[in-house]
């Protein structure tokens, strides 16, 4: 482990709640088969999100779109999701972990942009109408639910690539 990480972990571990979390983190391990299934599941979700955008009839406009989704045609977003998911899946299937990491990294970027756009729309609506903050679950879901998982899978893929190249 990198020296600065050890120092940070020692300082954080001095707090009782953080010490419990670090112990949990150390005990929480999933094997490579489970990680592969999580990876394929998340890539499948991204693929079908893209397919949903592409398959939508041209004359149909969803009732709620964030400003980011409105910034480009839905087909464009759909093909981007499909491409990122396909790159990740092909890389994972053939054990090309750097290619897989590229797919996950691009999905992190797309989900973060979608999430920030959605949260910005919520804040804009709240400031214009003096209403309470509501509707933020979509943006948080994209950022926390999807981007964070893809970021972890990106890191996992890069670690697999590094360990494969270290041999």
C-alpha positions in Angstrom: 0.0 0.0 0.0 1.2 3.5 -0.7 2.8 5.2 2.2 0.4 8.2 2.4 -2.6 5.9 2.3 -1.2 4.0 5.4 -0.8 7.3 7.3 -4.3 8.4 6.3 -5.8 5.1 7.3 -4.0 5.2 10.7 -5.4 8.6 11.4 -8.9 7.8 10.3 -8.7 4.5 12.3 -8.2 6.5 15.5 -11.9 7.4 15.3 -14.1 4.6 16.7 -16.8 4.7 13.9 -14.1 4.9 11.2 -12.2 2.0 12.7 -15.4 -0.1 12.4 -15.7 0.9 8.8 -12.1 0.1 8.0 -12.5 -3.3 9.6 -15.6 -3.9 7.6 -13.7 -2.8 4.5 -10.9 -5.3 5.2 -13.4 -8.1 5.8 -15.5 -7.4 2.8 -14.1 -9.4 -0.1 -15.8 -10.8 -3.2 -14.2 -13.3 -5.4 -13.5 -12.8 -9.1 -16.6 -14.7 -10.2 -18.8 -12.4 -8.2 -17.0 -9.3 -9.4 -17.5 -10.5 -13.0 -21.2 -10.9 -12.4 -21.5 -7.4 -10.9 -19.5 -6.0 -13.8 -21.7 -7.8 -16.4 -24.8 -6.7 -14.6 -23.8 -3.0 -14.6 -22.8 -3.2 -18.2 -26.1 -4.8 -19.1 -28.0 -2.0 -17.3 -26.0 0.6 -19.3 -26.6 -1.3 -22.6 -30.3 -1.5 -22.1 -30.5 2.2 -21.0 -28.9 3.0 -24.3 -31.2 0.7 -26.2 -34.1 2.3 -24.5 -33.0 5.7 -25.7 -32.4 4.4 -29.3 -35.6 2.4 -29.5 -37.8 5.3 -28.5 -40.0 6.5 -31.4 -38.9 9.8 -32.9 -42.2 11.5 -32.3 -42.2 10.5 -28.6 -40.6 12.9 -26.1 -40.4 11.8 -22.5 -42.2 14.0 -20.1 -39.1 14.6 -18.0 -35.7 15.1 -19.4 -32.7 16.7 -17.7 -30.9 19.6 -19.4 -28.1 17.2 -20.2 -30.4 14.7 -21.9 -32.0 17.6 -23.9 -28.5 18.8 -25.0 -28.2 16.1 -27.6 -30.6 13.8 -29.4 -31.6 10.8 -27.4 -30.2 8.5 -30.1 -26.8 10.1 -29.5 -27.0 9.3 -25.8 -28.3 5.8 -26.5 -25.4 5.0 -28.8 -22.9 6.3 -26.3 -24.3 4.1 -23.6 -24.3 1.1 -25.9 -20.8 1.8 -27.1 -19.4 2.2 -23.6 -21.2 -1.0 -22.4 -20.0 -3.0 -25.4 -16.4 -1.8 -24.9 -16.5 -2.9 -21.2 -18.2 -6.2 -22.0 -15.8 -7.1 -24.8 -12.8 -6.2 -22.6 -14.2 -8.3 -19.7 -15.1 -11.3 -21.9 -11.6 -11.5 -23.5 -9.7 -10.6 -20.3 -8.5 -7.3 -21.8 -8.8 -5.4 -18.6 -7.5 -2.1 -19.8 -10.2 -2.1 -22.5 -12.8 -3.0 -19.9 -11.5 -0.1 -17.7 -12.0 2.3 -20.6 -15.7 1.2 -20.9 -16.2 1.7 -17.2 -14.4 5.0 -17.1 -16.5 6.4 -19.9 -19.6 5.2 -18.1 -18.5 7.0 -15.0 -18.1 10.2 -16.9 -21.5 9.9 -18.6 -23.4 9.0 -15.4 -21.7 11.9 -13.5 -22.6 14.3 -16.2 -26.2 13.1 -16.3 -26.4 13.2 -12.5 -25.0 16.7 -12.2 -27.3 17.9 -15.0 -30.3 16.4 -13.1 -29.3 17.9 -9.8 -28.7 21.3 -11.5 -32.2 21.1 -12.9 -33.6 20.4 -9.4 -31.7 23.4 -7.9 -32.8 25.7 -10.8 -36.4 24.7 -10.3 -36.2 25.2 -6.6 -34.7 28.6 -7.0 -37.1 29.8 -9.6 -40.3 28.6 -7.9 -39.3 29.0 -4.2 -40.4 25.4 -3.7 -38.7 22.9 -1.6 -36.0 20.7 -2.9 -37.5 17.5 -4.4 -36.7 15.3 -7.3 -33.0 14.8 -6.5 -33.2 11.0 -6.3 -32.6 10.6 -10.1 -29.4 12.6 -10.0 -28.1 11.0 -6.9 -29.0 7.6 -8.3 -26.9 8.3 -11.4 -24.0 9.5 -9.4 -24.0 7.3 -6.3 -25.8 4.3 -7.7 -24.2 4.0 -11.1 -21.1 6.2 -11.3 -19.6 5.0 -8.0 -20.1 1.3 -8.9 -18.6 1.9 -12.4 -15.7 3.8 -10.7 -15.0 0.8 -8.5 -15.2 -1.6 -11.5 -12.8 0.7 -13.4 -10.4 0.5 -10.5 -10.8 -3.3 -10.3 -10.2 -3.6 -14.0 -7.1 -1.5 -13.8 -5.8 -3.6 -10.9 -6.4 -6.8 -12.9 -4.5 -5.3 -15.8 -1.6 -4.2 -13.6 -1.4 -7.6 -11.9 -1.6 -9.4 -15.3 1.3 -7.2 -16.6 3.4 -7.7 -13.4 3.9 -11.3 -14.3 
